[in-house]
Amino acid sequence: MTNDIKQSIKYKSRQLGFILAGVTTPEPPPHYSTFENWLAQGLHGTMNYLATDRSRARRADPKQILPECKSILVLATPYNPPSPHLALTEGAKLGVNHPERSETKSKEANADEARVHEGQIASYARGADYHDILPARMKELVQFIEEQVGGPIKNRWYTDTGPILERDLAQRAGLGWIGKNTCLIHPKQGSYFLLSEIFLDLELEPDAPFTTDHCGTCTLCIEACPTDCILPDRTIDARRCISYLTIELKDDIPLELRDKIGNWIFGCDICQMVCPWNRFAPEGDPAFSDKEPPPVLTDDLTLTPQAFNQRFKRTPIQRAKRRGYLRNVAVALGNTGNMHALPVLQNAINDEEPLVREHAKWAINKITK
């Protein structure tokens, strides 16, 4: 009977858009000590919320979140991979063979000048904010489960918002292995997906953990990272990660890392773009589809607070706030080396935010040098 319910839950999960679903127990995560060592080395940077007693206690023991928890349902929702041009470009830098490469080479050359003032945004953030979409689906799934068992079930659900070692639980639920770039990778779905978890006061048979490692001797992600943030033990030095620098960091971007950021203005996909397993990545969920053209750096550096809030309302980019986003845009403009960016950077020197002014000055200095 329990197994029938589990299969019904998985079927309903697929109907709701979750391409992967697995069940694990609320036992302590197998690699919690890795997390503690990571914190002890200060590799979390300024993300102090990760190191609080409450955060650590709950990550160490999921039952601290829901004492009645008997099963954890782990789910994955796909988002659209980066454009083929970007993936091909990153792969070509490392000699990755793509059959499409020769056909697109001339097209890329023609488009390069047009892209010089475009900013890159991590693919998951190009569309609607998943925090506004996935909770409703998890709520519907919980309601379905309660209908199946004939009564209310105590539950908690999260998507990237709770004190959980998501990838550890996902690996134990059979959804994939944790790659050298620290992303969870599935052999058929790649790594372009978002994780969600539902804690349930319901006994379900756990799925077998994903125990094999399919990274092998491949080191493409490590070689491709422009800031050398990927460490040998499958952790990341967040203080050097472009995603951290452009989203989580609220202060100045370290001088020695600014020119390594390129034109990434919110997040980064490089380590996923070069991963061979992402050749199999499916199309993303339609709810996250992005119909907007790539951001034009010179335009975005002129965004007023009102224009920023209006444009990025209900998108992940709100997380960086205007001051952080324009800081990133200024750095990206500096990295273009294009003299045509100087007028808009000169205007940014008078911005109300000191953070924007400082990075605009750096960009002007870099271009004029």
Solvent accessible surface area in square Angstrom, and as a share of the most:
residue,aa,sasa,rsa
1,M,169,0.75
2,T,58,0.34
3,N,75,0.39
4,D,93,0.48
5,I,18,0.09
6,K,10,0.04
7,Q,93,0.41
8,S,37,0.24
9,I,1,0.01
10,K,31,0.13
11,Y,127,0.48
12,K,38,0.16
13,S,0,0.00
14,R,140,0.51
15,Q,111,0.49
16,L,26,0.13
17,G,23,0.22
18,F,1,0.00
19,I,51,0.26
20,L,23,0.11
21,A,22,0.17
22,G,1,0.01
23,V,1,0.01
24,T,3,0.02
25,T,42,0.25
26,P,8,0.05
27,E,96,0.43
28,P,75,0.47
29,P,7,0.04
30,P,80,0.50
31,H,87,0.39
32,Y,37,0.14
33,S,72,0.46
34,T,48,0.28
35,F,21,0.09
36,E,45,0.20
37,N,86,0.44
38,W,37,0.13
39,L,14,0.07
40,A,92,0.71
41,Q,109,0.48
42,G,26,0.25
43,L,12,0.06
44,H,20,0.09
45,G,20,0.20
46,T,70,0.41
47,M,23,0.10
48,N,101,0.52
49,Y,113,0.43
50,L,20,0.10
51,A,31,0.24
52,T,64,0.37
53,D,119,0.62
54,R,146,0.53
55,S,7,0.04
56,R,82,0.30
57,A,45,0.35
58,R,59,0.21
59,R,28,0.10
60,A,28,0.22
61,D,45,0.23
62,P,4,0.03
63,K,85,0.36
64,Q,96,0.43
65,I,10,0.05
66,L,4,0.02
67,P,94,0.59
68,E,63,0.28
69,C,0,0.00
70,K,92,0.39
71,S,1,0.00
72,I,0,0.00
73,L,0,0.00
74,V,0,0.00
75,L,0,0.00
76,A,0,0.00
77,T,0,0.00
78,P,7,0.05
79,Y,13,0.05
80,N,53,0.27
81,P,45,0.28
82,P,18,0.11
83,S,55,0.36
84,P,102,0.64
85,H,41,0.18
86,L,38,0.19
87,A,25,0.20
88,L,9,0.05
89,T,40,0.23
90,E,15,0.07
91,G,0,0.00
92,A,37,0.29
93,K,143,0.60
94,L,53,0.26
95,G,56,0.54
96,V,32,0.19
97,N,140,0.72
98,H,38,0.17
99,P,120,0.76
100,E,84,0.38
101,R,58,0.21
102,S,90,0.58
103,E,130,0.58
104,T,34,0.20
105,K,127,0.54
106,S,75,0.48
107,K,142,0.60
108,E,19,0.08
109,A,71,0.55
110,N,126,0.65
111,A,33,0.25
112,D,75,0.39
113,E,129,0.58
114,A,77,0.60
115,R,56,0.21
116,V,49,0.28
117,H,31,0.14
118,E,41,0.18
119,G,3,0.03
120,Q,28,0.12
121,I,14,0.07
122,A,1,0.01
123,S,13,0.08
124,Y,56,0.21
125,A,1,0.01
126,R,70,0.26
127,G,8,0.08
128,A,38,0.30
129,D,20,0.11
130,Y,13,0.05
131,H,64,0.29
132,D,68,0.35
133,I,32,0.16
134,L,0,0.00
135,P,32,0.20
136,A,66,0.51
137,R,40,0.15
138,M,0,0.00
139,K,110,0.47
140,E,76,0.34
141,L,0,0.00
142,V,9,0.05
143,Q,88,0.39
144,F,38,0.16
145,I,0,0.00
146,E,41,0.18
147,E,128,0.58
148,Q,71,0.31
149,V,52,0.30
150,G,70,0.67
151,G,25,0.24
152,P,129,0.81
153,I,16,0.08
154,K,112,0.48
155,N,33,0.17
156,R,115,0.42
157,W,85,0.30
158,Y,39,0.15
159,T,3,0.02
160,D,78,0.41
161,T,92,0.53
162,G,12,0.11
163,P,17,0.11
164,I,12,0.06
165,L,28,0.14
166,E,36,0.16
167,R,104,0.38
168,D,8,0.04
169,L,0,0.00
170,A,0,0.00
171,Q,34,0.15
172,R,36,0.13
173,A,2,0.01
174,G,26,0.25
175,L,4,0.02
176,G,0,0.00
177,W,2,0.01
178,I,33,0.17
179,G,0,0.00
180,K,34,0.15
181,N,3,0.02
182,T,13,0.07
183,C,31,0.18
184,L,8,0.04
185,I,3,0.02
186,H,28,0.12
187,P,35,0.22
188,K,152,0.64
189,Q,41,0.18
190,G,0,0.00
191,S,7,0.05
192,Y,7,0.03
193,F,17,0.07
194,L,20,0.10
195,L,19,0.10
196,S,0,0.00
197,E,0,0.00
198,I,0,0.00
199,F,0,0.00
200,L,0,0.00
201,D,41,0.21
202,L,31,0.15
203,E,115,0.52
204,L,6,0.03
205,E,101,0.45
206,P,64,0.40
207,D,34,0.17
208,A,80,0.62
209,P,68,0.42
210,F,35,0.15
211,T,114,0.66
212,T,76,0.44
213,D,73,0.38
214,H,74,0.33
215,C,18,0.11
216,G,51,0.49
217,T,136,0.79
218,C,46,0.27
219,T,52,0.30
220,L,32,0.16
221,C,13,0.08
222,I,60,0.30
223,E,103,0.46
224,A,18,0.14
225,C,14,0.09
226,P,49,0.31
227,T,0,0.00
228,D,97,0.50
229,C,5,0.03
230,I,13,0.07
231,L,48,0.24
232,P,133,0.84
233,D,83,0.43
234,R,72,0.26
235,T,15,0.09
236,I,33,0.17
237,D,14,0.07
238,A,6,0.05
239,R,105,0.38
240,R,71,0.26
241,C,22,0.13
242,I,4,0.02
243,S,36,0.23
244,Y,11,0.04
245,L,1,0.00
246,T,0,0.00
247,I,12,0.06
248,E,33,0.15
249,L,15,0.08
250,K,92,0.39
251,D,86,0.45
252,D,69,0.36
253,I,1,0.00
254,P,45,0.29
255,L,117,0.58
256,E,115,0.51
257,L,4,0.02
258,R,5,0.02
259,D,77,0.40
260,K,80,0.34
261,I,2,0.01
262,G,30,0.28
263,N,39,0.20
264,W,8,0.03
265,I,0,0.00
266,F,1,0.00
267,G,0,0.00
268,C,28,0.16
269,D,3,0.02
270,I,10,0.05
271,C,26,0.16
272,Q,16,0.07
273,M,11,0.05
274,V,4,0.02
275,C,16,0.09
276,P,40,0.25
277,W,67,0.23
278,N,20,0.10
279,R,164,0.60
280,F,101,0.42
281,A,21,0.17
282,P,46,0.29
283,E,151,0.68
284,G,11,0.10
285,D,13,0.07
286,P,113,0.71
287,A,39,0.31
288,F,9,0.04
289,S,45,0.29
290,D,46,0.24
291,K,180,0.76
292,E,120,0.54
293,P,98,0.61
294,P,55,0.34
295,P,4,0.02
296,V,61,0.35
297,L,0,0.00
298,T,29,0.17
299,D,86,0.45
300,D,1,0.00
301,L,8,0.04
302,T,83,0.48
303,L,23,0.11
304,T,68,0.40
305,P,45,0.28
306,Q,133,0.59
307,A,37,0.29
308,F,3,0.01
309,N,76,0.39
310,Q,152,0.67
311,R,101,0.37
312,F,10,0.04
313,K,134,0.57
314,R,154,0.56
315,T,28,0.16
316,P,11,0.07
317,I,5,0.03
318,Q,59,0.26
319,R,124,0.45
320,A,5,0.04
321,K,130,0.55
322,R,30,0.11
323,R,81,0.30
324,G,5,0.05
325,Y,0,0.00
326,L,0,0.00
327,R,1,0.00
328,N,1,0.01
329,V,0,0.00
330,A,0,0.00
331,V,0,0.00
332,A,0,0.00
333,L,0,0.00
334,G,0,0.00
335,N,33,0.17
336,T,34,0.20
337,G,45,0.43
338,N,27,0.14
339,M,116,0.52
340,H,149,0.66
341,A,0,0.00
342,L,27,0.13
343,P,86,0.54
344,V,19,0.11
345,L,0,0.00
346,Q,92,0.41
347,N,103,0.53
348,A,6,0.05
349,I,48,0.24
350,N,125,0.64
351,D,19,0.10
352,E,121,0.54
353,E,43,0.19
354,P,79,0.50
355,L,11,0.05
356,V,0,0.00
357,R,77,0.28
358,E,65,0.29
359,H,0,0.00
360,A,0,0.00
361,K,109,0.46
362,W,40,0.14
363,A,0,0.00
364,I,21,0.11
365,N,73,0.38
366,K,73,0.31
367,I,14,0.07
368,T,79,0.46
369,K,188,0.80
